[in-house]
């Protein structure tokens, strides 16, 4: 797996799992969106998450609270129940399901992060080989209906047009020439640099 830059100017092996390890006790349990589907584990999970890190870096899918690539949340041992889990759709091997569990059930970034994830995976789909990556938030989130309805709408538009809806209501082509959207975690600007050494233990 590609190496992650440290978000706070150094590396801490006790804080983050190795990029090439599958550590199920440091990952969220697969939720209802992944039920009855082929959940990725072991090397399959690691391989897709490696692609995810690359795609999220290219599209600036960052968690503003922690100041790092959202894919790094899966490796952060301070938040063992947070991050993404994946499953290949039971009836269609060209479709991958991705279920996001935020660090808290009230995380206000969840909408932005999941929409950014959808746009990144499906806007650069030649990286991972799936025709569609479906994204949903875990059922415990307090705004599950609103967030998942937005994700379902984006998915329907993508399937109808073949283009990923952009943040301004337009669409962008699904290839590597597409312009990256704004930094995720903030609506209109880049992720701010952090000056603290350790970062927050919880976001909110």
Residue pairs with C-beta under 8 A, 6 or more apart in sequence:
1 19
1 20
1 46
1 49
1 50
1 53
2 19
2 50
2 53
2 54
3 19
4 16
4 19
4 53
4 68
4 69
4 71
4 72
4 75
5 68
6 12
7 66
7 67
7 68
7 72
7 194
7 199
8 67
8 194
8 196
8 197
8 198
8 199
9 197
14 77
15 76
15 77
15 78
16 72
16 75
16 76
16 77
17 23
17 26
17 75
17 77
18 75
19 46
19 50
19 53
19 75
20 46
21 46
22 41
22 42
22 43
22 45
22 46
24 41
25 80
26 74
26 75
26 77
26 80
27 74
27 80
27 81
27 83
27 85
28 81
28 82
28 83
28 84
28 85
28 99
28 101
28 138
29 81
29 85
30 39
30 85
30 87
30 99
31 85
31 99
31 101
31 138
31 139
31 140
32 139
33 97
33 99
33 136
33 138
33 139
34 85
34 86
34 87
34 97
34 99
36 90
37 87
37 88
37 89
37 90
37 97
38 87
38 88
38 89
38 90
39 85
39 86
39 87
40 48
40 85
40 86
40 87
40 88
45 85
45 86
48 86
48 96
48 128
49 71
49 74
49 84
49 86
51 127
51 128
52 71
52 84
52 121
53 69
53 71
53 72
54 127
55 61
55 120
55 121
55 124
55 127
55 128
56 62
56 69
56 70
56 71
56 117
56 120
57 69
58 120
58 124
58 180
59 116
59 119
59 120
59 123
59 124
59 180
59 181
59 184
60 180
60 181
60 182
60 183
60 184
60 190
60 191
61 69
61 70
61 71
61 113
61 116
61 117
61 120
61 184
62 68
62 69
62 70
62 183
62 184
62 185
62 191
63 69
63 70
63 72
63 73
63 109
63 113
63 184
63 185
63 203
64 109
64 183
64 184
64 185
64 186
64 191
64 192
65 109
65 185
65 200
65 203
65 204
66 72
66 73
66 76
66 199
66 200
66 203
67 191
67 192
67 193
67 194
67 199
70 113
70 116
70 117
70 184
71 84
73 79
73 82
73 83
73 84
73 103
74 82
74 83
74 84
76 82
76 83
78 201
79 103
79 202
81 101
82 101
82 102
82 103
83 100
83 101
84 98
84 99
84 100
84 101
84 117
85 98
85 99
85 101
86 96
86 97
86 98
86 99
87 96
87 97
87 99
88 95
88 96
88 97
89 95
89 96
89 97
89 134
94 130
94 131
94 132
95 130
95 131
95 132
95 133
95 134
96 128
96 130
96 132
96 133
96 134
97 133
97 134
97 136
98 117
98 121
98 133
98 134
98 135
98 136
99 135
99 136
99 137
99 138
100 110
100 113
100 114
100 117
100 135
100 136
100 137
100 138
101 137
101 138
101 140
102 109
102 110
102 113
102 137
102 138
102 141
103 202
103 203
104 202
104 203
104 204
105 140
105 141
105 142
106 141
106 142
106 204
107 141
107 203
107 204
108 204
109 185
109 203
110 137
110 141
110 143
110 147
111 143
111 146
111 147
111 150
112 184
112 185
112 187
113 184
113 185
114 135
114 136
114 137
114 147
114 151
115 150
115 151
115 154
115 167
116 181
116 184
117 135
118 133
118 135
118 151
118 154
118 155
118 164
119 154
119 164
119 165
119 166
119 167
119 181
121 128
121 130
121 133
121 135
122 132
122 133
122 158
122 164
122 174
123 164
123 172
123 174
123 178
124 174
124 175
124 176
124 178
125 131
125 132
125 133
125 174
126 175
126 176
132 155
132 158
132 159
134 151
134 155
135 151
135 155
136 148
136 151
137 143
137 144
137 147
137 148
137 151
138 144
141 147
154 164
154 165
157 163
157 165
157 171
158 164
158 165
158 174
161 171
162 174
163 171
163 172
163 173
163 174
164 171
164 172
164 174
164 178
165 171
166 172
166 181
167 181
167 182
172 178
172 179
182 188
182 189
183 189
183 190
183 191
185 191
186 192
